[in-house]
């Protein structure tokens, strides 16, 4: 039980990218939901909040869309994976340039 409580107090610093590969740097606790990350990144990147999704783009080009209730998003990335925030209808524009 003590281990679980400690886990949620840990903070991580990570980048969230746009389709044009601009990014913002965020700092959140591990128990932060994907929805909170998405909203914060949208605010910092000056994006509208309509129909946005949080997506991991792997180095192979494969995309994985996170559910709003997912937690520990930054720690679950694949090697060379990046987190993107994008409107749902622009997912095809997300390409990894690692």
C-alpha positions in Angstrom: 0.0 0.0 0.0 2.8 2.4 0.8 4.4 1.7 -2.6 1.2 2.7 -4.4 0.9 5.9 -2.5 4.5 6.8 -3.3 4.0 6.0 -7.0 1.3 8.7 -7.4 3.4 11.4 -5.8 6.1 11.0 -8.4 6.1 13.8 -11.1 7.5 13.4 -14.6 8.5 16.1 -17.2 7.7 15.3 -20.8 7.0 16.9 -24.2 3.7 17.0 -26.1 4.0 17.7 -29.8 1.7 19.1 -32.4 1.4 17.8 -36.0 4.0 20.5 -37.1 6.4 19.2 -34.4 6.2 22.3 -32.2 5.9 21.2 -28.6 5.3 22.2 -25.1 6.9 20.8 -22.0 4.6 19.6 -19.2 5.2 18.4 -15.6 2.5 16.2 -14.1 2.1 13.5 -11.4 2.0 9.9 -12.6 -1.7 9.6 -11.8 -2.7 12.4 -14.1 -5.3 11.4 -16.7 -4.7 11.7 -20.5 -7.6 14.2 -20.6 -5.8 16.5 -18.2 -2.6 16.3 -20.2 -4.6 16.9 -23.4 -6.3 20.0 -22.1 -3.1 21.5 -20.6 -1.1 20.9 -23.8 -3.9 22.4 -25.9 -3.9 25.5 -23.7 -0.1 25.9 -23.9 0.0 25.2 -27.7 -3.1 27.5 -28.2 -5.2 24.8 -29.8 -9.0 24.7 -29.6 -10.4 22.0 -27.3 -12.8 20.6 -29.8 -12.4 16.9 -30.7 -8.7 16.7 -29.6 -7.1 13.4 -28.9 -3.8 12.4 -27.2 -1.8 10.0 -29.4 1.5 8.2 -29.2 3.4 8.0 -32.5 5.9 5.2 -32.5 9.2 5.4 -34.4 7.6 2.9 -36.9 4.9 5.4 -37.6 2.2 3.4 -35.8 -0.3 5.5 -33.8 -1.9 4.7 -30.5 -4.8 6.9 -29.3 -5.1 7.2 -25.5 -8.5 7.1 -23.8 -9.3 10.2 -21.6 -9.2 8.0 -18.5 -5.7 6.5 -19.1 -3.1 7.4 -16.5 0.7 7.3 -16.5 0.7 8.1 -20.2 4.4 9.4 -20.4 5.8 6.4 -18.7 4.1 3.9 -21.0 5.7 5.2 -24.2 7.6 2.9 -26.5 11.3 3.5 -27.2 11.5 6.7 -29.4 7.7 7.2 -29.1 6.3 10.7 -28.9 3.1 12.1 -27.4 1.0 14.3 -29.8 -2.1 16.3 -29.3 -4.2 16.6 -32.5 -7.8 17.0 -33.7 -9.4 13.6 -34.5 -9.7 14.4 -38.2 -5.9 15.2 -38.5 -4.5 11.9 -37.2 -3.3 10.9 -40.7 -1.0 14.0 -40.6 1.0 12.7 -37.6 4.3 11.4 -38.8 7.3 10.5 -36.6 10.5 12.4 -37.5 12.7 10.7 -34.9 
